[in-house]
Amino acid sequence: MKPLSEMTEREYFASVGQRPGMFVGKTSFHVLTAFLIGYDQHALRHGGHGLTGWHDWLVARRGRDCSHAWPGQVLHIALPDSWDDIWNLPPEDEQNAIKVLFELLDEFTAEREAAQGAQFSD
């Protein structure tokens, strides 16, 4: 495995998704979204892209907006039949939401990397 300092954001998010407990302890959708919000804020404070554009990308991916922040947008995609209590997801919904979160992050970062690569090749 590459050292963290040499990973792209996409590689880093993939490593978190493969072993989330190693990064956050108790693996839950909400703990992972809090971790990613912290990652985003740190990246932005230090000149990185963080998750800039992530919410808008999720809205476009879903095809509609609502009043939820990006974690709610992910849940709408992962659990399209809705959920009763956002803070108390059944274990199978929790696992699916985490799986979908990292699948979406991979798609988002792949598109962003491709767009950045296209900018540098022009």
C-alpha positions in Angstrom: 0.0 0.0 0.0 1.2 3.5 -0.8 2.0 5.9 1.9 -1.0 8.2 2.6 1.1 11.3 1.5 1.5 9.8 -2.0 -2.2 8.8 -2.5 -4.6 10.6 -4.7 -7.9 11.6 -3.1 -9.5 8.8 -5.0 -7.0 6.2 -3.7 -7.3 7.7 -0.1 -11.1 7.4 -0.1 -10.9 3.9 -1.5 -8.5 2.9 1.4 -11.0 4.4 3.9 -13.9 2.6 2.2 -12.0 -0.7 2.4 -11.2 -0.4 6.1 -13.4 2.3 7.6 -12.9 1.0 11.1 -9.2 1.6 10.9 -9.9 5.3 10.3 -13.0 6.0 12.5 -13.2 3.2 15.0 -16.9 2.3 15.2 -18.1 2.1 11.6 -21.3 3.9 11.0 -22.6 6.1 8.2 -22.8 9.1 10.4 -19.3 8.7 11.8 -17.9 8.3 8.3 -19.7 11.4 7.0 -18.3 13.4 10.0 -14.9 12.1 9.2 -15.3 13.2 5.5 -16.6 16.6 6.6 -13.5 17.0 8.7 -11.3 15.9 5.8 -13.0 18.4 3.5 -12.5 21.3 6.0 -8.9 20.4 6.5 -8.2 20.2 2.8 -9.9 23.5 2.1 -8.0 25.2 4.9 -4.7 24.0 3.4 -5.3 24.7 -0.3 -6.8 21.4 -1.4 -10.0 20.7 -3.3 -11.6 18.7 -0.5 -15.2 17.8 -1.4 -15.8 21.0 -3.5 -18.6 20.2 -5.9 -19.6 17.0 -4.1 -23.1 18.2 -3.1 -23.9 19.6 -6.5 -22.6 16.4 -8.1 -24.9 14.3 -5.9 -27.9 16.4 -6.7 -27.2 16.0 -10.4 -26.6 12.3 -10.0 -29.9 11.9 -8.1 -31.7 14.2 -10.5 -33.3 16.4 -7.9 -32.5 18.5 -4.8 -34.0 18.7 -1.4 -33.1 20.4 1.9 -30.6 17.8 3.0 -26.9 18.4 3.0 -24.7 15.9 1.1 -25.1 13.0 3.7 -28.8 13.2 3.1 -28.3 13.2 -0.6 -26.2 10.0 -0.3 -29.0 8.4 1.8 -31.6 9.3 -0.9 -29.5 7.5 -3.5 -28.6 4.6 -1.3 -32.1 4.1 0.2 -34.5 5.4 -2.5 -37.5 3.9 -0.7 -36.8 6.4 2.2 -35.9 5.7 5.8 -37.7 6.2 9.0 -35.0 7.6 11.3 -31.9 9.1 9.7 -30.0 8.6 13.1 -31.1 5.0 13.6 -30.7 3.1 10.4 -31.3 -0.7 10.4 -28.0 -2.5 10.1 -28.6 -3.6 6.5 -29.5 0.0 5.5 -26.4 1.3 7.3 -24.1 -1.2 5.4 -25.7 -0.3 2.1 -25.4 3.4 2.8 -21.7 3.1 3.6 -21.1 0.9 0.5 -23.0 3.4 -1.8 -21.2 6.4 -0.1 -17.8 5.1 -1.2 -19.0 4.0 -4.6 -20.3 7.5 -5.2 -17.1 9.1 -3.8 -15.1 6.9 -6.3 -17.2 8.1 -9.2 -17.0 11.7 -8.1 -13.2 11.7 -7.7 -12.7 9.7 -10.9 -14.6 12.4 -12.8 -12.8 15.1 -11.1 -9.4 13.5 -11.8 -10.4 13.1 -15.5 -11.5 16.7 -15.7 -8.2 17.9 -14.1 -6.2 15.7 -16.4 -8.0 17.2 -19.4 -7.2 20.7 -18.2 -3.5 19.9 -18.1 -3.5 18.3 -21.5 -4.9 21.3 -23.3 
